[in-house]
């Protein structure tokens, strides 16, 4: 969840760390901090709130002629787990002698026993966090051992899943390790980097080494490093990967927020999702054909794309298809066998519950296909087959373009299983053009803004849909909840009479998703049932209905592709409601982009 950046090189570490934190803030923005070491001084600055607060404090110190610079530094943006949001709990944390500084993403499960042991030995703790045991434990080992051995012994004593970077003031060296949480290494012309995600240093280098669990990397100097595995004790020579993302893709550019930029990128993203290696796609299609059943697993927005996949594969392929949110997957595992194919979907490829589900499946001998956005992520490395969704960097916490990319790829797989790959590719390119025109339609945007203004004052709303529109209703409710802080619930239209309709009062907003299908008439009946009880009826679909209070018209497409067409309006609606309410749409409260802890 938290964001880590570290640098050792020839350039100003203050600027590099601050730029890195700015790119990682989507991972957590409860607090932020940095530690920079120069030849004569160590600078440690921590602030609660967004990275912007830390940047202001850094600039204030620089304005007072403090020589705030150095060539080695670490930084952290926090999503609070242990301990409240205070400067004392912000990272980096440090040892009693303030020579060891640590940033950490994850949870140290046995921190209480370690802390008790260290307190008995005279260590003084100043925070409520689990992280603080790490620098103190390294300090304790340092009384007998070198910096490297002290880190190695400390890492081996920690229970849980984590990514850790340690800075040693005495030697000017950096050591990092990972176990279940992401940590990638960058190799630049002017120095070495460690970070939770590639965009943190993408403006400096596109040369990346993906660290595996148990790997420990030691930055000896600006270009020299050693990677050892803590389990095998072997020194490793790891492949250097060239990342194709550009630094421009990771910047807002002319847009005020990443969310609107990423929504506007959807047409191109759909086309890129359709650009798949035909050989790999055919292999995946054959796996589906040969399997006794298919089971989808994911979390959050990716889970809604999987639910859509369950509907498509069940109804159009006649395949026995299941779906579970990843955190509940263990309850379904006993019913799966080696002939089942598991399809895991994750934007980051680091979602902890999805990774655990995949590992459980593989232990049972089940083949795994993953649909992922981040090359080299953990999920790509533990899966049997990987298809990249090709959405590019997504910085807004709310998933927008990645959701359309996931849906597009699932639809493409469907066509490939039907031996109609070329047709699927053509249809996806066609709908990308239609969505592109819609997003540039000024009347359409004005209509969305008008509705956003009306809904910005409501406390709750409901979303209704049937058939393939049902997953879209769930995604609509999620976008309204997480982006606008409005209570929103989604229901299959047929469930209205089973309790939901009791909640409808005069003026209650209800969004109805429609598409040209055999379920359209039943959905319209549901809409009228709601309206007769005083609800304010909002429609999204291809043909304006006269009895609706507000209707957003989208191009008419086949029912399959309504999964794509009906989504951009609700993403835009969430964005503009957030603006009306003064909410930062990129960084909603209490959330982080990549959920890497339990």
ZIKA-V769731 format. One record per residue. N is the residue number from 1. PHI is phi in degrees with one decimal (999 if undefined). NEAR is the number of other ideal C-beta (glycine too) atoms within 8 Angstrom. Layout:
BEGIN
[[N PHI NEAR] [N PHI NEAR]]
END
This chain:
BEGIN
[[1 999 11] [2 -75.6 16] [3 -111.9 17] [4 -119.4 17] [5 -140.4 18] [6 -143.1 17] [7 -146.8 16] [8 -136.7 14] [9 -173.6 13] [10 -103.2 6] [11 -94.5 10] [12 -73.4 8] [13 -65.3 16] [14 -59.8 14] [15 -66.2 8] [16 -65.9 17] [17 -65.9 16] [18 -64.3 14] [19 -62.1 9] [20 -62.7 16] [21 -65.2 18] [22 -60.5 9] [23 -76.2 12] [24 -102.2 16] [25 -62.7 14] [26 -62.4 13] [27 -85.4 15] [28 166.4 12] [29 -146.1 13] [30 -77.3 9] [31 -162.8 17] [32 -151.8 18] [33 -160.1 15] [34 -145.6 18] [35 -132.3 14] [36 -125.9 14] [37 -111.6 13] [38 -109.5 11] [39 -63.7 3] [40 -112.7 3] [41 -151.7 8] [42 -115.8 10] [43 -110.4 14] [44 -123.7 11] [45 -130.4 10] [46 -136.5 11] [47 -141.3 13] [48 -77.9 9] [49 86.9 9] [50 -72.7 8] [51 -57.5 12] [52 -56.5 7] [53 -65.3 11] [54 -65.2 15] [55 -61.5 10] [56 -61.4 9] [57 -66.4 10] [58 -62.5 13] [59 -64.8 8] [60 -64.3 8] [61 -67.6 11] [62 -64.8 8] [63 -67.7 6] [64 -94.7 6] [65 63.7 4] [66 -76.6 7] [67 -77.8 6] [68 -84.2 9] [69 -156.8 8] [70 172.2 12] [71 -114.5 12] [72 -140.6 12] [73 -162.0 16] [74 -133.2 16] [75 -145.8 17] [76 -155.5 17] [77 -113.1 15] [78 -104.6 15] [79 -114.1 11] [80 -64.8 11] [81 -120.6 8] [82 -93.7 10] [83 93.5 9] [84 -71.5 6] [85 -86.4 8] [86 -138.2 10] [87 -65.1 8] [88 -62.6 7] [89 -85.8 14] [90 -68.8 13] [91 -91.5 13] [92 -73.9 15] [93 -103.5 13] [94 -142.1 11] [95 -81.5 11] [96 -58.6 8] [97 -83.7 6] [98 53.9 10] [99 -110.7 9] [100 -112.0 15] [101 -124.6 16] [102 -133.6 16] [103 -120.1 15] [104 -151.5 16] [105 -122.0 17] [106 127.5 15] [107 -136.7 11] [108 -92.6 15] [109 -69.3 6] [110 -102.9 10] [111 -64.6 10] [112 -65.4 6] [113 -68.5 7] [114 -65.7 13] [115 -64.2 11] [116 -60.0 8] [117 -62.3 8] [118 -72.2 13] [119 -62.1 9] [120 -62.7 6] [121 -90.5 7] [122 100.0 6] [123 -76.8 10] [124 -108.3 5] [125 -104.3 9] [126 -119.1 5] [127 -129.8 11] [128 -98.4 7] [129 -85.8 9] [130 -73.7 9] [131 -59.1 12] [132 -63.6 12] [133 -65.7 11] [134 -66.3 15] [135 -63.0 13] [136 -68.9 13] [137 -67.8 12] [138 -62.1 16] [139 -59.7 15] [140 -64.5 10] [141 -66.3 12] [142 -63.6 10] [143 -65.3 6] [144 -119.5 4] [145 -123.1 8] [146 -72.2 5] [147 -58.5 12] [148 -64.3 8] [149 -66.2 9] [150 -62.0 13] [151 -65.4 13] [152 -61.0 10] [153 -64.9 10] [154 -64.6 12] [155 -57.8 12] [156 -70.5 7] [157 -95.0 8] [158 -88.2 13] [159 -96.7 5] [160 116.8 11] [161 -113.9 11] [162 -165.2 14] [163 -129.3 15] [164 -134.8 15] [165 -127.3 15] [166 -120.1 14] [167 -111.3 16] [168 -108.1 12] [169 -61.5 11] [170 -65.4 6] [171 -99.1 6] [172 70.3 8] [173 -109.6 11] [174 -126.9 15] [175 -130.9 14] [176 -133.5 15] [177 -150.2 15] [178 -142.7 15] [179 -151.3 13] [180 87.5 12] [181 -116.4 15] [182 -71.2 14] [183 -155.3 15] [184 -120.1 14] [185 -112.7 14] [186 -114.4 15] [187 -116.8 10] [188 -107.1 12] [189 -69.2 3] [190 -110.7 8] [191 163.1 14] [192 -117.5 15] [193 -130.8 17] [194 -131.9 15] [195 -160.0 16] [196 -72.9 16] [197 -153.3 14] [198 -59.6 13] [199 -56.5 11] [200 -60.0 14] [201 -129.5 15] [202 -63.1 15] [203 -74.8 6] [204 -108.0 10] [205 -161.3 11] [206 -113.4 8] [207 -94.9 11] [208 -131.6 15] [209 -114.1 14] [210 -90.5 11] [211 -82.7 13] [212 -99.3 8] [213 -55.9 7] [214 89.2 11] [215 -72.4 14] [216 -125.8 14] [217 -105.3 14] [218 -122.3 12] [219 -83.6 13] [220 -82.4 7] [221 -144.6 6] [222 -63.2 10] [223 -129.6 6] [224 -98.1 7] [225 -145.7 10] [226 -130.4 8] [227 -117.2 14] [228 -123.7 11] [229 -96.8 12] [230 -67.2 11] [231 -86.9 5] [232 -82.9 5] [233 67.7 6] [234 -89.5 6] [235 -80.1 6] [236 -112.9 8] [237 -112.3 4] [238 -103.6 9] [239 -66.0 4] [240 -93.5 8] [241 -98.2 10] [242 -100.8 7] [243 -86.5 10] [244 -89.4 5] [245 -60.7 12] [246 -100.4 7] [247 -65.4 8] [248 -64.5 6] [249 -63.9 8] [250 -93.3 12] [251 -112.5 6] [252 -73.6 8] [253 61.7 6] [254 -81.0 3] [255 -90.8 9] [256 -72.9 4] [257 -143.0 12] [258 -63.9 12] [259 -59.7 15] [260 -70.1 11] [261 -61.5 11] [262 -72.8 13] [263 -64.7 14] [264 -67.2 8] [265 -83.9 11] [266 -55.2 15] [267 -55.7 11] [268 -68.9 8] [269 -64.2 16] [270 -60.8 17] [271 -63.6 11] [272 -66.8 11] [273 -63.9 17] [274 -80.6 13] [275 -86.5 6] [276 -112.7 10] [277 -64.2 5] [278 -63.2 7] [279 -66.6 6] [280 -66.6 11] [281 -61.1 14] [282 -65.6 10] [283 -62.9 9] [284 -65.9 13] [285 -59.6 12] [286 -66.4 8] [287 -60.8 12] [288 -64.3 14] [289 -62.0 7] [290 -84.9 6] [291 -75.6 12] [292 -78.0 6] [293 -160.6 12] [294 -121.4 13] [295 -131.5 14] [296 -96.1 16] [297 -145.6 17] [298 -174.1 15] [299 -129.6 12] [300 58.1 9] [301 -58.0 12] [302 -59.5 17] [303 -64.3 13] [304 -69.9 14] [305 -66.6 15] [306 -69.1 15] [307 -61.6 13] [308 -60.7 14] [309 -61.6 13] [310 -61.3 12] [311 -60.4 12] [312 -65.5 14] [313 -67.6 13] [314 -70.5 11] [315 -82.7 7] [316 -101.5 9] [317 -103.3 12] [318 67.2 5] [319 -91.2 10] [320 -70.8 7] [321 -131.2 13] [322 -118.8 10] [323 -151.0 11] [324 -146.1 12] [325 -63.3 10] [326 -59.4 15] [327 -66.2 6] [328 -106.6 8] [329 -61.7 15] [330 -58.5 7] [331 -73.4 6] [332 -99.8 11] [333 -56.7 10] [334 -59.1 4] [335 -86.7 4] [336 -100.7 12] [337 -128.7 7] [338 -65.2 6] [339 -86.0 7] [340 -79.4 12] [341 -109.0 13] [342 -95.5 15] [343 -112.7 14] [344 -105.9 17] [345 -125.0 16] [346 -157.3 17] [347 -63.0 15] [348 -80.4 13] [349 76.0 13] [350 -125.9 14] [351 -63.9 16] [352 -60.5 13] [353 -67.0 13] [354 -67.2 16] [355 -62.5 13] [356 -65.6 10] [357 -62.5 15] [358 -63.8 16] [359 -63.9 9] [360 -62.6 11] [361 -64.5 14] [362 -67.0 10] [363 -62.1 6] [364 -92.2 10] [365 85.2 5] [366 -86.3 12] [367 -71.3 9] [368 -126.5 15] [369 -110.4 15] [370 -116.4 16] [371 -111.6 14] [372 -136.6 17] [373 -101.8 14] [374 -105.4 12] [375 -63.6 8] [376 82.8 9] [377 -66.7 14] [378 -56.7 11] [379 -61.7 17] [380 -66.4 13] [381 -90.7 9] [382 -106.4 10] [383 -92.2 12] [384 -78.7 5] [385 -134.8 12] [386 -132.1 11] [387 -119.4 14] [388 -83.3 8] [389 -80.4 14] [390 61.9 10] [391 -84.1 13] [392 76.1 11] [393 -58.6 9] [394 -121.0 14] [395 -100.7 11] [396 -64.5 14] [397 -60.5 10] [398 -73.9 14] [399 -73.9 11] [400 -126.1 13] [401 -65.6 14] [402 -65.5 15] [403 -64.0 14] [404 -65.2 15] [405 -66.1 16] [406 -61.9 15] [407 -61.0 13] [408 -61.3 15] [409 -69.1 14] [410 -62.7 15] [411 -64.2 15] [412 -62.5 16] [413 -61.1 13] [414 -55.7 14] [415 -63.7 13] [416 -64.7 14] [417 -64.9 10] [418 -82.8 8] [419 60.2 5] [420 -130.0 8] [421 -56.2 13] [422 -62.4 6] [423 -63.4 8] [424 -62.2 14] [425 -62.9 11] [426 -63.0 8] [427 -65.8 10] [428 -67.2 15] [429 -64.7 11] [430 -64.6 8] [431 -70.5 13] [432 -63.6 13] [433 -66.5 9] [434 -64.2 11] [435 -67.6 14] [436 -59.0 9] [437 -65.4 9] [438 -62.5 11] [439 -69.7 13] [440 -99.8 6] [441 -79.5 8] [442 -65.0 6] [443 -65.2 6] [444 -62.6 10] [445 -63.8 10] [446 -61.5 8] [447 -65.4 9] [448 -61.7 13] [449 -63.4 9] [450 -61.8 8] [451 -67.0 12] [452 -59.6 14] [453 -61.8 9] [454 -66.8 9] [455 -81.5 13] [456 -66.2 10] [457 -105.1 4] [458 -86.3 9] [459 -95.6 4] [460 -155.4 9] [461 -151.7 13] [462 -123.5 17] [463 -128.8 17] [464 -125.1 18] [465 -166.6 15] [466 -130.4 12] [467 55.4 10] [468 -64.8 14] [469 -78.4 15] [470 -65.0 13] [471 -57.2 13] [472 -67.0 17] [473 -64.1 16] [474 -64.6 12] [475 -68.0 13] [476 -60.5 14] [477 -60.5 12] [478 -64.2 12] [479 -62.9 14] [480 -70.1 16] [481 -67.4 11] [482 -76.1 10] [483 -92.2 15] [484 -124.1 14] [485 58.9 8] [486 -112.1 12] [487 -66.8 7] [488 -134.6 13] [489 -128.3 9] [490 -113.6 12] [491 -140.7 11] [492 -67.0 9] [493 -52.9 12] [494 -67.9 9] [495 -87.8 9] [496 -54.7 12] [497 -74.2 8] [498 -97.5 6] [499 128.9 6] [500 -62.3 12] [501 -65.2 10] [502 -65.7 5] [503 -88.2 7] [504 -79.7 12] [505 -125.8 7] [506 -60.5 4] [507 88.6 7] [508 -63.0 14] [509 -71.1 11] [510 -132.6 15] [511 -93.4 14] [512 -114.8 17] [513 -91.1 16] [514 -125.9 14] [515 -154.6 15] [516 -71.9 9] [517 -158.9 9] [518 -70.6 4] [519 -92.4 10] [520 -60.5 10] [521 -63.0 7] [522 -65.0 10] [523 -65.9 16] [524 -65.2 10] [525 -61.8 8] [526 -59.8 14] [527 -61.6 16] [528 -69.2 9] [529 -62.2 11] [530 -68.6 17] [531 -64.1 11] [532 -65.2 6] [533 -102.9 9] [534 98.7 9] [535 -67.4 12] [536 -92.7 9] [537 -94.9 13] [538 -115.7 14] [539 -108.1 14] [540 -129.6 13] [541 179.8 14] [542 -82.0 12] [543 -137.4 8] [544 -62.2 7] [545 -105.4 11] [546 -67.3 4] [547 -83.8 7] [548 -82.3 12] [549 -76.2 6] [550 -150.7 10] [551 -138.1 10] [552 -105.1 13] [553 -91.9 7] [554 -121.0 11] [555 -57.6 8] [556 -77.2 6] [557 -136.8 11] [558 -65.9 6] [559 -57.7 9] [560 -56.9 10] [561 -82.1 11] [562 -65.9 17] [563 -56.0 13] [564 -92.5 14] [565 -65.8 15] [566 -81.5 14] [567 -88.0 13] [568 -52.5 12] [569 -59.6 11] [570 -77.2 15] [571 -66.4 13] [572 -64.1 11] [573 -60.8 14] [574 -60.1 14] [575 -61.0 15] [576 -75.8 12] [577 -64.8 15] [578 -57.5 14] [579 -63.2 10] [580 -59.7 9] [581 -92.7 9] [582 73.7 4] [583 -94.9 10] [584 -73.3 7] [585 -67.0 15] [586 -78.6 11] [587 -134.9 10] [588 -64.2 13] [589 -62.9 4] [590 66.9 3] [591 -116.3 8] [592 -139.8 11] [593 -68.4 10] [594 -116.7 13] [595 -90.6 10] [596 -109.5 13] [597 -128.5 11] [598 -70.0 5]]
END
